């Protein structure tokens, strides 16, 4: 179940999992002083203390014995985490030579289940990679150590460092993970296809979800026999098989969540039904979007298929811009098309004509501390460094948009131009000012799940929602039946959970 590795992970794999790797930008476009995320290694006669403090103030709270040798184990399913770890780890060893960290790369597609099984089996587990869609929310205390006390002792100002991102990792009022990187959604589109179809350029973001799917229908292409040769759109959430996430994300642009701010059940499903209908019609009525079953059976991938001309648009991470050179290097994107600058990004659609433009959902990845760790302070120090300075140190070979607002943006922009070619040689890529400008557009405002992430029962409700949506997209239920049945079933879960 567990595979330990120190082997360089193939960069093609990093490209194929861009959205999941979650290299992203927090929206910081100014140059700030790099985050001092770990104090210099103390002398052997002094205890190691670290913590945020006001200028001139004394560090607070987290103290370790520098003479005590400790070995931590960091669990992740991402080979790209291995790339970043290998590049930055020597700097960690200089800071804390007494704290060894072993990265454990768990193979397979069910990382969360594997982590739970490893924890039950009693394997040493100290730090665990997490994400807004992968954090164990139904029963977080069974797997993670709440971080509130450690952060308070450290005096770490998470709002200054991360803005609102930490809110995505709170459940029932407790913080379980620290943000590390983000993948903000955007619409990748082929400018040539838009011109051929006579469609207006969407760069301004002045389009609604209905207009977006209408464009997707017009961009869908057929051969003489009526077979689809190019879909209008593909959503990366369909690639990972989560109908509930794909539909609730669209509904989020209309302000809908399955629970209200106070945790009560949301009885108004009008906007959610519209979101599901938009997706369903795209798949089965307009046929502008590949069905989930075809994606699984044919191994479709939104970004690779977009570059190959198999879909005209793709909903995916704007952070994919910093992988463009790799796409060319490994053949997903031809040099001719790259030089023609036809592949670019537009802001996400807005809910309707009255909704604000340029809003985008942002996926966040982070690190959590295992409930079973014997070294919570040491794990905290590694987690803090790993979610800040490590991202900057490794940015030439591991391209990620950091969650931290305090890293050196100019250094990141320069480092993102570099990549390892097929021969493993560090190579400087093209200047991509326009593409990077679209990726880091300061006018785009991030949106998140504000309510459902905070209540553990909302995760169980989402799982139930997935069951009903799978019946709809398997054509076993109608849209009206699906919404009605899902509403009843999720309300029953809400009643049972809140009655405890």
ABEGO torsion letter per residue (X at the ends): XBBBBABBBBAAAAAAAAAAAGBBBAGBABBBBBBBABBBBBBAABBBBBEBBBBGBBBBGBBBBAABBBBBBBBBABAAAAAAAAAAAAAAAAABAABBBBBBBBBEABAAAAAAAAAAAGBBBABBBBBAAABBAABAAAABBBAAAAAAAAGBBAAAAAEAAAAAABBGGBBABBBABBBBBBBBBBAAAAAAAGBBBAAAGBBBAAAAAAAAAAABBBBAAGBBABBABBBAAAAAGBAAAAAAAAAAAAGBBABBAAGBBBABAAAAAAAAAAAAAAAAAAGABBBAAAAAAAGBBAAAAAAAGABABBBBBAAAAAAAAAAAAAGABBAAAAAAGABBBBBBBBABAABBBGBBBBBBBBBBBBAABABAAAAAAAAAAAABAAAAAAAAABBBBBABAABBAAAAAAAAABBBBAAGBBBBBBBBAAAAAAAABAABBBBBBAAAAABAAAAAAAAAAAAAAAAAAAGABBAAAAAAAAAAAAAAAAAAAAAX
